[in-house]
Amino acid sequence: MGNRVPHLYAGSMPAFPVGWVYSLGLRFAGKRGTARKPAVVWKSIVELAVGFAAVLDCQRYSQFEEMDVHASQAERNLRESLLWRELFVLPQVPAVALRALNNAFSAFDSDQSCLPWSVKSAIREIDGLLAISSDDRPSLHPRRKATSRFPTLFKIGLGAYGKVNPTYGNPIGGGNRNQSEFLFFDHDDVTILTMPAPFLREAFCLIVFTALVKTLDSKRSAKLVGDIFEYTLAMACRSKGGVVVAGTTYRDGKQKFEIDVGARDGDQVVFLESKAKSITAVVRSGDLMAFFSDYRSRIITIDRRQAK
């Protein structure tokens, strides 16, 4: 994702925004080609993307990892790191995380019966879909066969043409990406498209958690999602060995707090605080003031609690 390494006599070229180009492609996945010269269109898109990267000065190395940012540079660093994430990165989930979530879903089974579809069936189907999907490129599947083999996934995750990233275009001008809400994308009358496996897993997790939040009342959904996150974190820590505690409460004056997961390995102690709500889509689309508000109310609040 960093700058392209040139050959001996060539000038350095910035990488182009992979996330933007990919998301734009998904928006038009089901549209028939109308360009007279597709190669010229693609070249123009790539040149435009490289231009955006150059304007934003996307020198990834050591730019966003500074630990002692001066207060006057905080706004610039936050803005550029947010733009980098949106332009270059597509959310993804590794295989080990989905296996851990599967165990967590089984451990907290009671409330899942409230969903209009079976989580267990969906997990079985996503395992089958991942088995026939590529890790590093999109895959095409016969529509009729996929519909009969993955009925639950089709019910909850079909992205019809016109519904995927409908307002997404200008990479820095806003417009939300919603591609992670879908597992299948319209391609033509006889085939459908799926994303590479890491993005499929991410979309599946998002769909399941969104359904839990929308179906259950706010208090129950917040507890269930939080419990699943904490359970998964604790499992991941225990698999590494060392001392792990989960769900431990403590007091700071009259206030009662909880350590979601704490782990110790030798003389190193790490506290993990799970956060079920991610940074909002409005924030990620480029609204910097909303980003600051979200950052203050969520991230800084967690940091303050951890410090106490």
N, C-alpha and C positions, 0 to 999 in steps of 0.2 A: 504493500500500500504506500510505500515511500516513493521518493523520486526515482525515476528510471536511471539506471547506471549506463552511461553512454560508452561507445567504443573510444579508442584512443584519440581520434581526431574530431569527435563530435561534441557539440555543446550539450550541457545538461538540460534535460526536459522534466518539468514536474509531472507527476502522475495525474491522470484525469480522474474526476470524481466517480468512482465505481458505483457507489450507492445511488447517486443521482441517475446515471445512465441506466442502471438495472431497473430502478423504480419507474423510470420513464418507459422502458420496454414493457414492463408488466401492465402499465396503463393501456398500452395499445396491443397487448398480446393477441386479442381476438379480432383485430382489424386487418382486413386484406390490404396488402401493399398497393399503394397508389403512386409511388414515386416513379418517374420515368427512368431515373438512374439511381437505384438504391445505393450503389457504391459511393456516389457523390454525396448523397444525404448522410450516410454514415461518416464519411470523412469530415463533413461540415460539423456534425455533432461532436466528434472527437476533438476537432480543433477548438470548438466553442468551450468544451469541457476543460481542455488544457488551458485555455485563456482564463476561465474562472479560477482554476487552481493557481495560476501564476499571479492573478490579481490578489488572491487571498494569502499569497506568500506561504504556501504549504510546505515549509521545511519542517518535517515532522520531528526530526531528531533534536532533542533537548529543548524544544520550544514550549511544550505543555507540561513538562515534568519538573519545572522549577519549584523548589521547596520554600524559597524566600522571596516571593513576589512582592514588589513594592506596592503599597496601597494605590498609587496612581496608575499601576499597570493591571490591577485586578479586573477591571471591566474589559480591557482588551483581551486578556488571557481567557476569561470566561467566554467571551463572544467567539473568539477564534477556535477554542476547543469545541464549543457547541456546533459551530459551522463545520468543523472537521468531521465530527461525528455524523452529522446529517448528510454531508456530501460524499463521504468515503466509506462509511461503515453500514453494513446491514446487520440487524440483530440476529444472533444465532445461539443455539444451545447445543452443547456437546452430548454425545450418546450417554455418558455416565450420569448426567443430570436427569435424563428421562427415566432411566432405570431407578434412580433414587426416588423420583416423584411417584413412580408406579407403586413402590413400597409405601410411600407416605399416603397415597390415596387409599390403599388397602387398610392402613392403620386407622384412618379416620373415615370409615365407610358410611356411617349412619346418615349424615346430612346429604350425601350425594344422591340418595334416593329421591330427593326433591327435584332433581333435574329432569327435563322432559326427554332425556335420552340417557343411555347407560354409559357411565364412565369406563366400566370394565370392557364393554364391547368396543368403545372408541379406542382404548389402549391396545386391544388385540388388533384392531384394524390399522392403527398407525404403525404398529410393528410390521405388519404385512406390507404396508405402503412403503415404509423405509427400506424394506428388503429389496424392492424393485426400483428404487430411486437412486440416482447417482449422488456421490458425495460432493462433486465439484462442478456440476453443470445441471441445468434443468433437464427434466425427463418428459417424454411424451408417452401417453397411455391411451389405449382404445377406450373411448368414452363408455360404450355399452358394458364392456367387461368391468371397468372400474366402478361403474354405478352399482352393478350387482355384487361385486366383491367387497366394496366399502360403503354400504348404505348409510351407516351412521355418520361417517366423515363427509359424505356427499351432502347429507342433510344439514350439517353444521358449518361446512366450510367451502361452499362453491362460490367462486368469484366470477360472476357473470360480466361480460364485456360492458363497460360503462360504469361499473360500480367499484372498480379497482383504481385507487389513486386519482379520483375524478378531477380534483382541483390541483394536482401536483404538476408543476411545469418548471417555473423559474426556480433554480436550485437555492437561491438565497432570498426569494421574495415571499416566502410563506407557502401555504397549501399543504395540507396534511397528507402523509402517506398512511394508507390503511391496509397495505398488502399483507401485513402479519395477521389480519383477521380471516385469511382464506388459505385453504390447503390445495384447492384445485383452481385452475384458471382456464377460462374458455380459450380454445385455440382454433378449432374449426368444427364442422358438423360431426366429425367422427373421432376426433382426438381431444384430449385435455392435457394441460401442462402442469407439472409440479415443480416446485423450487428444489434446489439441492438439499440433501438431508439435514444439514445443520439449521437451515431456515425453516424446513418443515417441522422440525422439533420445536422451534421457537414459536411458530404459529399455533401448533397444537396446544402448547402450554398456555398461551395467551387466550385461546378460545375457551379452554376449560376453566381457567380462573375467572374470565369475564362472565361466563355463564353462572358460576357459583355466586359472584357478586350481584348479578342481576336477578337471580332466582330467589336467593335467601334474603331475609331482612338484613339491614346493614350491620347490626351487632353480631348476628350469627355468622354472616359471611366473613366479616373481619376476623373473627376468632378462628374460623376454619382455615381460611387462607393463611393467617399468621401461624397457626399450629403446623400446617403442612410445610411452610417455609422453614420454621424452626426445627422440625423433625428432620427435614432433608439436610439442613446445615449440620446438625448434631451427628447424623449418620456419616456425612462426609468427613467430619473431624475424627470420629471414632475409627474410621477405616485407616487413618494415618497413625494411630497409636497415641500415646500420651494420655494426659488426664483431661477429661471433658465433662463439663457440667452444663445442664440445660434447664431453663425455667427457674433459675434461682432468683429469689426476691431480696431486696434490701431497702433500707430507709435512708432518706436524706432529710433530716429534720422531721417534719410531719408528712412529707411526701413518700409514697411507696413506689419503687421502680422494680423492673425485672431485667435480669441479664438473659437475653435470648439464648446465647451459647457462649461459653467461655472455654478456652483450651489452653493447656500448658504443655510445652515440650522443652524439657531442660529448664533453662532460666528464661525462656521466652513465654510471655503470656499474651494471648490475643482474645479480644472481646468482639463478638459479631452481633450486630443489630440488624434483624431482618426488616425490610420495609416493603409492604405489600403493594403500595401505590408508587408507580414509577413517575418520573418527571412527565408532566402532561404533554399531550400532543400539540397543544397550542404553543407551549414553551419551546418544544423541539422544532416547530416550524419557523422560528426566527423572531418571535416576540421577546425581545431582550428584557423588557421590564417585567413581563410575566415570569421570565426565567429567574430574575433576581428575587421576585416574590416567592416563587416556589423553592428556590435555593435557601432563602432565609427561613421559611416556615418549616422546611422538611430536613434538609441536609444539616444545617447549622444546629437545629434543635436536637438531632441525633448526636452530633458531635458534643454538644454541651452535656447531654445526659451521660454519654460515655465517659466524659472527663470527670463528672461527679462520681 
